[in-house]
């Protein structure tokens, strides 16, 4: 019994210190994260409409003032609407 306990303890220690047990390195967050919104006619039904949009964030960038009229463009894709059913 003691021999089995020692082997189990050694195995657990070896697994705890293995390279696969270390934390993962994730890339940083997007500067303009993409969000999705769904419209459903009723709860549990298939989505009737899906809207993809991004939420630009400053993150050290100048947002307004570089373009004429204080506009900001070109940092994220535009909105996309997909309608599964006719709107009218």
DSSP file (Angstrom, degrees, kcal/mol; ACC not computed):
  #  RESIDUE AA STRUCTURE BP1 BP2  ACC     N-H-->O    O-->H-N    N-H-->O    O-->H-N    TCO  KAPPA ALPHA  PHI   PSI    X-CA   Y-CA   Z-CA
    1    1 A X     >        0   0    0      0, 0.0     4,-2.1     0, 0.0     5,-0.1   0.000 360.0 360.0 360.0 -41.7    0.0    0.0    0.0
    2    2 A X  H  >  +     0   0    0      1,-0.2     4,-2.3     2,-0.2     5,-0.2   0.883 360.0  52.9 -64.9 -37.2    2.9    2.4    0.9
    3    3 A X  H  > S+     0   0    0      1,-0.2     4,-2.1     2,-0.2    -1,-0.2   0.903 109.8  48.1 -64.5 -41.1    4.6    1.6   -2.5
    4    4 A X  H  > S+     0   0    0      2,-0.2     4,-2.3     1,-0.2    -1,-0.2   0.884 111.4  50.8 -65.7 -39.1    1.3    2.5   -4.4
    5    5 A X  H  X S+     0   0    0     -4,-2.1     4,-2.2     2,-0.2    -2,-0.2   0.892 110.3  49.0 -66.2 -40.4    0.9    5.7   -2.4
    6    6 A X  H  X S+     0   0    0     -4,-2.3     4,-2.5     2,-0.2    -2,-0.2   0.909 111.6  49.0 -66.7 -42.1    4.5    6.8   -3.1
    7    7 A X  H  X S+     0   0    0     -4,-2.1     4,-2.4     2,-0.2    -2,-0.2   0.913 112.0  48.8 -63.9 -42.1    4.1    6.0   -6.9
    8    8 A X  H  X S+     0   0    0     -4,-2.3     4,-2.4     2,-0.2    -2,-0.2   0.896 111.8  49.4 -64.0 -40.4    0.8    8.0   -6.9
    9    9 A X  H  X S+     0   0    0     -4,-2.2     4,-2.2     2,-0.2    -2,-0.2   0.907 111.8  48.0 -65.6 -42.7    2.5   10.9   -5.1
   10   10 A X  H  X S+     0   0    0     -4,-2.5     4,-2.4     2,-0.2    -2,-0.2   0.900 112.5  49.3 -64.5 -40.7    5.4   10.9   -7.5
   11   11 A X  H  X S+     0   0    0     -4,-2.4     4,-2.3     2,-0.2    -2,-0.2   0.917 111.4  48.6 -64.6 -43.7    3.1   10.8  -10.5
   12   12 A X  H  X S+     0   0    0     -4,-2.4     4,-2.0     2,-0.2    -2,-0.2   0.894 112.4  48.9 -63.7 -40.1    1.0   13.7   -9.2
   13   13 A X  H  X S+     0   0    0     -4,-2.2     4,-1.5     2,-0.2    -2,-0.2   0.904 110.8  50.2 -65.6 -41.9    4.1   15.8   -8.6
   14   14 A X  H  < S+     0   0    0     -4,-2.4    -2,-0.2     1,-0.2    -1,-0.2   0.896 112.4  47.0 -64.5 -39.9    5.4   15.1  -12.0
   15   15 A X  H >< S+     0   0    0     -4,-2.3     3,-0.9     1,-0.2    -1,-0.2   0.862 108.8  55.1 -69.7 -35.2    2.1   16.1  -13.6
   16   16 A X  H 3< S+     0   0    0     -4,-2.0    -1,-0.2     1,-0.2    -2,-0.2   0.833 113.4  40.8 -67.8 -31.7    1.9   19.2  -11.6
   17   17 A X  T 3< S+     0   0    0     -4,-1.5    -1,-0.2    -5,-0.1    -2,-0.2   0.269  88.1 117.9-101.1  11.2    5.3   20.5  -12.7
   18   18 A X  S X  S-     0   0    0     -3,-0.9     3,-1.4    -4,-0.2     4,-0.3  -0.410  76.4-115.0 -74.5 156.0    5.0   19.5  -16.3
   19   19 A X  G >  S+     0   0    0      1,-0.3     3,-1.3     2,-0.2    -1,-0.1   0.799 113.2  62.9 -62.4 -28.9    5.1   22.2  -19.0
   20   20 A X  G 3  S+     0   0    0      1,-0.3    -1,-0.3    -5,-0.0    -4,-0.1   0.713  93.9  63.0 -69.8 -18.1    1.5   21.5  -20.1
   21   21 A X  G <  S+     0   0    0     -3,-1.4    -1,-0.3    -6,-0.2    -2,-0.2   0.563  82.7 102.2 -83.3  -7.8    0.3   22.5  -16.6
   22   22 A X  S <  S-     0   0    0     -3,-1.3    -5,-0.0    -4,-0.3    -3,-0.0  -0.304  84.3 -87.9 -74.7 162.5    1.5   26.1  -17.0
   23   23 A X        -     0   0    0      1,-0.1     2,-0.2    -2,-0.0    -1,-0.1  -0.267  43.3-110.0 -69.0 154.5   -0.8   29.0  -17.8
   24   24 A X        -     0   0    0     -3,-0.1     2,-0.7     1,-0.0    -1,-0.1  -0.542  19.6-130.8 -83.8 150.8   -1.7   29.8  -21.4
   25   25 A X        -     0   0    0     -2,-0.2     2,-0.3     0, 0.0    -1,-0.0  -0.912  27.0-166.6-102.7 112.3   -0.5   33.0  -23.0
   26   26 A X        -     0   0    0     -2,-0.7     3,-0.1     1,-0.1     2,-0.0  -0.705  22.3-112.8 -96.9 149.1   -3.4   34.8  -24.7
   27   27 A X        -     0   0    0     -2,-0.3     3,-0.1     1,-0.1    -1,-0.1  -0.339  46.6 -86.3 -71.8 162.9   -3.0   37.6  -27.2
   28   28 A X        -     0   0    0      1,-0.1    -1,-0.1    -2,-0.0     3,-0.1  -0.109  52.1 -85.2 -66.3 167.2   -4.3   41.1  -26.1
   29   29 A X        -     0   0    0      1,-0.1    -1,-0.1    -3,-0.1     2,-0.1  -0.350  51.2 -94.6 -70.9 154.2   -7.8   42.2  -26.5
   30   30 A X        -     0   0    0      1,-0.1     3,-0.5    -3,-0.1    -1,-0.1  -0.375  22.1-134.6 -65.9 146.6   -9.0   43.8  -29.8
   31   31 A X  S    S+     0   0    0      1,-0.3    26,-1.3    -3,-0.1     2,-0.3   0.785 104.9  28.4 -73.1 -26.1   -8.8   47.5  -30.1
   32   32 A X  E    S-A   56   0A   0     24,-0.2    -1,-0.3    43,-0.1    24,-0.2  -0.745  89.8-154.4-132.5  85.3  -12.3   47.5  -31.6
   33   33 A X  E     -A   55   0A   0     22,-0.6    22,-2.3    -3,-0.5     2,-0.4  -0.283  12.7-126.9 -66.3 145.9  -14.2   44.4  -30.4
   34   34 A X  E     -A   54   0A   0     20,-0.2     2,-0.3    18,-0.0    20,-0.3  -0.758  26.0-170.1 -94.2 135.0  -16.9   43.0  -32.5
   35   35 A X  E     -A   53   0A   0     18,-3.8    18,-2.3    -2,-0.4     2,-0.4  -0.847   9.6-148.9-121.2 160.3  -20.4   42.4  -31.0
   36   36 A X  E     -A   52   0A   0     -2,-0.3     2,-0.4    16,-0.2    16,-0.2  -0.994   7.7-168.6-130.3 135.3  -23.4   40.6  -32.3
   37   37 A X  E     -A   51   0A   0     14,-2.6    14,-3.0    -2,-0.4     2,-0.4  -0.986   7.6-159.9-123.3 136.9  -27.1   41.4  -31.6
   38   38 A X  E     -A   50   0A   0     -2,-0.4     2,-0.5    12,-0.2    12,-0.2  -0.901   6.8-153.4-115.2 143.1  -30.0   39.1  -32.5
   39   39 A X  E     -A   49   0A   0     10,-2.7     9,-2.8    -2,-0.4    10,-1.5  -0.978  15.7-174.3-112.7 125.4  -33.7   39.9  -32.9
   40   40 A X  E     -A   47   0A   0     -2,-0.5     7,-0.1     7,-0.3     3,-0.1  -0.954  26.4-142.5-118.6 138.1  -36.1   37.0  -32.3
   41   41 A X  S    S-     0   0    0      5,-0.5     2,-0.3    -2,-0.4    -1,-0.1   0.869  87.7  -3.0 -65.9 -36.1  -39.8   37.2  -32.8
   42   42 A X  S >  S-     0   0    0      4,-0.2     3,-1.9    -3,-0.1    -1,-0.2  -0.971  94.4 -75.2-150.1 163.4  -40.4   35.1  -29.7
   43   43 A X  T 3  S+     0   0    0     -2,-0.3     3,-0.1     1,-0.3    -2,-0.0  -0.383 117.1  15.6 -62.9 131.4  -38.3   33.3  -27.1
   44   44 A X  T 3  S+     0   0    0      1,-0.3    -1,-0.3    -2,-0.1     2,-0.1   0.325  98.3 119.5  88.6  -8.3  -36.9   30.1  -28.5
   45   45 A X  S <  S-     0   0    0     -3,-1.9    -1,-0.3     1,-0.1     3,-0.1  -0.431  74.8 -88.4 -85.8 165.6  -37.5   30.9  -32.2
   46   46 A X        -     0   0    0      1,-0.1    -5,-0.5    -2,-0.1    -4,-0.2  -0.394  56.6 -89.3 -67.6 148.9  -34.8   31.3  -34.8
   47   47 A X  E     -A   40   0A   0      1,-0.2    -7,-0.3    -7,-0.1    -1,-0.1  -0.389  32.0-164.4 -62.5 132.6  -33.2   34.7  -35.1
   48   48 A X  E    S+     0   0A   0     -9,-2.8    36,-2.1     1,-0.3    37,-0.8   0.740  76.6  16.9 -85.6 -26.4  -35.1   36.9  -37.6
   49   49 A X  E     -AB  39  83A   0    -10,-1.5   -10,-2.7    34,-0.2     2,-0.4  -0.998  61.0-163.8-148.3 144.7  -32.3   39.5  -37.7
   50   50 A X  E     -AB  38  82A   0     32,-1.7    32,-2.1    -2,-0.3     2,-0.5  -0.999   7.0-165.7-129.7 129.9  -28.6   39.5  -36.8
   51   51 A X  E     -AB  37  81A   0    -14,-3.0   -14,-2.6    -2,-0.4     2,-0.5  -0.974   2.0-163.7-119.0 122.1  -26.6   42.8  -36.5
   52   52 A X  E     +AB  36  80A   0     28,-2.5    28,-1.9    -2,-0.5     2,-0.3  -0.910  23.4 157.2-102.3 128.4  -22.8   42.7  -36.4
   53   53 A X  E     -A   35   0A   0    -18,-2.3   -18,-3.8    -2,-0.5     2,-0.3  -0.981  31.2-132.5-148.0 157.8  -21.2   45.9  -35.1
   54   54 A X  E     -A   34   0A   0     -2,-0.3     2,-0.6    23,-0.3   -20,-0.2  -0.818   7.8-143.2-113.2 156.0  -17.9   47.0  -33.5
   55   55 A X  E     -A   33   0A   0    -22,-2.3   -22,-0.6    -2,-0.3    -2,-0.0  -0.836  22.3-147.8-116.7  90.1  -17.3   49.2  -30.5
   56   56 A X  E     -A   32   0A   0     -2,-0.6     2,-0.3   -24,-0.2   -24,-0.2  -0.298  14.7-165.7 -61.0 139.1  -14.2   51.3  -31.2
   57   57 A X        -     0   0    0    -26,-1.3     4,-0.1     1,-0.1    -1,-0.0  -0.920  23.4-128.9-124.2 152.7  -12.2   52.1  -28.1
   58   58 A X    >   +     0   0    0     -2,-0.3     3,-2.0     2,-0.1    -1,-0.1   0.978  31.8 171.5 -67.1 -57.5   -9.5   54.7  -27.8
   59   59 A X  T 3  S-     0   0    0      1,-0.3     3,-0.1   -28,-0.0    -1,-0.1   0.882  86.8 -42.0  45.8  47.0   -6.7   52.6  -26.3
   60   60 A X  T 3  S+     0   0    0      1,-0.3    -1,-0.3     0, 0.0     2,-0.3   0.467 114.9 119.3  84.9   1.0   -4.2   55.5  -26.7
   61   61 A X  S <  S-     0   0    0     -3,-2.0     2,-0.6    -4,-0.1    -1,-0.3  -0.679  70.5-113.2 -98.2 154.4   -5.4   56.5  -30.2
   62   62 A X        -     0   0    0     -2,-0.3     4,-0.1     1,-0.2     3,-0.1  -0.775  32.6-175.7 -83.9 122.7   -6.8   59.8  -31.2
   63   63 A X        +     0   0    0     -2,-0.6     2,-0.3     1,-0.2     3,-0.2   0.932  61.4  28.1 -88.8 -50.7  -10.4   59.2  -32.1
   64   64 A X  S    S+     0   0    0      1,-0.1    -1,-0.2     2,-0.1     7,-0.1  -0.828 101.7  44.4-114.8 151.2  -11.7   62.6  -33.3
   65   65 A X  S    S+     0   0    0     -2,-0.3    -1,-0.1     6,-0.3     4,-0.1   0.188  82.2  89.7 109.8 -16.5   -9.9   65.5  -35.0
   66   66 A X  S    S+     0   0    0      5,-0.2     2,-0.3    -3,-0.2     6,-0.1   0.758  85.8  53.2 -83.3 -23.9   -7.7   63.8  -37.6
   67   67 A X  S >  S-     0   0    0      4,-0.7     3,-1.9     1,-0.1    -2,-0.2  -0.733 102.2 -84.2-109.5 158.0  -10.3   63.8  -40.3
   68   68 A X  G >  S+     0   0    0      1,-0.3     3,-0.8    -2,-0.3    -1,-0.1  -0.351 116.1  15.9 -59.8 136.1  -12.3   66.8  -41.7
   69   69 A X  G 3  S-     0   0    0      1,-0.2    -1,-0.3    -4,-0.1    -3,-0.1   0.559 125.9 -78.3  78.1   8.3  -15.4   67.5  -39.7
   70   70 A X  G <  S+     0   0    0     -3,-1.9    -1,-0.2     1,-0.2    -2,-0.2   0.710  84.9 154.7  75.1  19.9  -14.1   65.4  -36.7
   71   71 A X    <   -     0   0    0     -3,-0.8    -4,-0.7    -4,-0.1     2,-0.4  -0.321  32.0-152.1 -78.3 163.8  -15.0   62.1  -38.4
   72   72 A X        +     0   0    0     -8,-0.1     2,-0.3    -6,-0.1    -8,-0.1  -0.995  26.0 154.3-136.7 128.5  -13.4   58.8  -37.7
   73   73 A X        +     0   0    0     -2,-0.4    -2,-0.0     1,-0.1     0, 0.0  -0.963  40.1  40.9-149.4 164.4  -13.1   56.0  -40.2
   74   74 A X  S    S+     0   0    0      2,-0.3     3,-0.1    -2,-0.3    -1,-0.1   0.460  78.7  99.7  82.5   3.0  -11.2   52.9  -41.3
   75   75 A X  S    S+     0   0    0      1,-0.2     2,-0.3     2,-0.0   -43,-0.1   0.683  89.1  16.9 -96.0 -18.1  -10.5   51.3  -38.0
   76   76 A X  S    S-     0   0    0    -22,-0.1    -2,-0.3   -20,-0.0    -1,-0.2  -0.987  87.4 -93.3-148.9 154.1  -13.2   48.7  -38.0
   77   77 A X        -     0   0    0     -2,-0.3   -23,-0.3     1,-0.1     3,-0.1  -0.296  50.0-103.3 -65.5 156.3  -15.5   47.1  -40.5
   78   78 A X        -     0   0    0      1,-0.2    -1,-0.1   -25,-0.1     2,-0.1  -0.123  47.5 -74.8 -72.5 174.4  -18.9   48.6  -41.0
   79   79 A X        -     0   0    0    -26,-0.1     2,-0.4   -25,-0.0   -26,-0.2  -0.370  44.4-155.8 -68.8 150.0  -22.2   47.2  -39.6
   80   80 A X  E     -B   52   0A   0    -28,-1.9   -28,-2.5    -3,-0.1     2,-0.5  -0.997   5.8-166.3-131.2 128.3  -23.7   44.2  -41.3
   81   81 A X  E     -B   51   0A   0     -2,-0.4     2,-0.5   -30,-0.2   -30,-0.2  -0.957   1.4-170.4-115.3 132.5  -27.3   43.3  -41.1
   82   82 A X  E     -B   50   0A   0    -32,-2.1   -32,-1.7    -2,-0.5     2,-0.6  -0.975   6.0-162.9-122.8 116.5  -28.6   39.9  -42.2
   83   83 A X  E     -B   49   0A   0     -2,-0.5   -34,-0.2   -34,-0.2   -35,-0.1  -0.874  10.7-172.7-101.5 124.0  -32.3   39.5  -42.5
   84   84 A X  S    S+     0   0    0    -36,-2.1     2,-0.3    -2,-0.6    -1,-0.1   0.734  76.6  34.3 -84.9 -23.8  -33.6   35.9  -42.6
   85   85 A X  S    S-     0   0    0    -37,-0.8    -1,-0.1     1,-0.0   -37,-0.0  -0.900 101.2 -86.5-126.5 155.6  -37.2   37.0  -43.4
   86   86 A X        -     0   0    0     -2,-0.3    -2,-0.1     1,-0.1    -1,-0.0  -0.330  32.0-139.3 -59.4 144.4  -38.6   39.9  -45.4
   87   87 A X              0   0    0      1,-0.2    -1,-0.1    -4,-0.1    -3,-0.0   0.788 360.0 360.0 -78.9 -27.3  -38.9   43.1  -43.4
   88   88 A X              0   0    0      0, 0.0    -1,-0.2     0, 0.0    -2,-0.1   0.425 360.0 360.0-106.9 360.0  -42.3   44.1  -44.8
